[in-house]
């Protein structure tokens, strides 16, 4: 294949992967803005509304690793395209959901399609781009994810206000169709380096049950049922790891964690990073509206600083990690985030926006320095036949970390405020819970720096 053809395939692959990576976080961020409208239309309580968002995350977490493995065996292009088809179809159906329970069910199928996309997208990019330019390409895909997170609240708010929440789903359908058409035209290879190997159904089922128990249980803490399910989830994952060690063709190759220092510590760092950062925007959104009296649009204009900077700098930091040790770049980013969390942990009712904005800038640049290089380190540390598993593992660490971060925040609200509405009578307890969360997150990030640095005995 001549050089221009190779370049055109790389460009097309990047467009396909970036488009597909944009739509899932875009819908997630948009739907969060639209939840009050959905609740009003369906007369849904807070618990059911929370499951509109949680059902997608849970479904994605369950299917990411198994579909990453299936893609390695049967072809990444096949699973990627199937994921786009499923995601787009159920996006269309979601726009016309007749009630809240049907919408939640449709979001579960969306999560399955999303898992197919995220379980293969990074793997396809890694397969197509050579090592010397892979970090830049991965950075652009990560930037597309952050662009979805950045534009979601703004565009979702405009669409919901003027055309209703249904329009959010309809708006994203052309992006899914575009990604699918480009994929069929330009992606010629199927990348199935593990072809012929067996798929581990038993391990996949045990993994799904354990992840479901862990995530759902954590969301129900500090209740008794939440504690029991969380413990059962942890025990289930321990059994899963023990079971996978003795298989010739496991759904998740545990030896990658045992024998590959870069892969293991990069994944641990990702889990810690998402656990320490995902709830920041949620907490600051509440603070800006309840304590500082801003409306949702004004709060969104301030909070957009962080994901905007992440979107701008991720391709740059990804390219940087092609030239400099990716682990070191990611560790600098984690340290910056930790410093920002220490600063913001002093927040109180008198805190000026002039203090919050620079911290958001620090978070945005720090997360850009961490995410793309860390992804580059993980994908560059495994053989080709494990690209799907590695891509799925990255997504799983992200989702479990996000759920853990929100779980910590909600647990602190339960302990400090209780199950009541936030109002002036409990503002002091509310601020105390936020400060405690930021302190916990700062400690997590500080520990994460050492996990991130621990991989640096290896080049990648």
ABEGO torsion letter per residue (X at the ends): XBAAAAAAAAAAAAAAAAAAAAAAAAAAAAAAAAAAAAAAAAGBBAAAAAAAAAAAAAAAAAAAAAAAAAAAAAEAAAAAAAAAAAAAAAAAAAAABABAAAAAAAAAAAAAAAAAAAAAAAAAAAAABBAAAAAAAAAAAAAAAAAAAAAAAAAAAAAAAAAEAAAAAAAAAAAAAAAAAAAAAABABAGBAABGBBBBAAAAAAAAAAAAAAAAAAAAOABAAAAAAAAAAAAAAAAAAAAAAABABBABBAAAAAABAAAAAAAAAAAAAAAAAAAAAAAAAAAAAAAAGBBAAAAAAAAAAAAAAAAAAAAAAAAAAAABBAAAAAAAAAAAAAAAAAAAAABBAABBAAAAAAAAAAAAAAAAAAAAAAAAAAAAABBAAAAAAAAAAAAAAAAAAAAAAAAAAAAAAAAAAEBBBBBAAAAAAAAAAAAAAAAAAAAAAAAAAAAAAAAAABAX
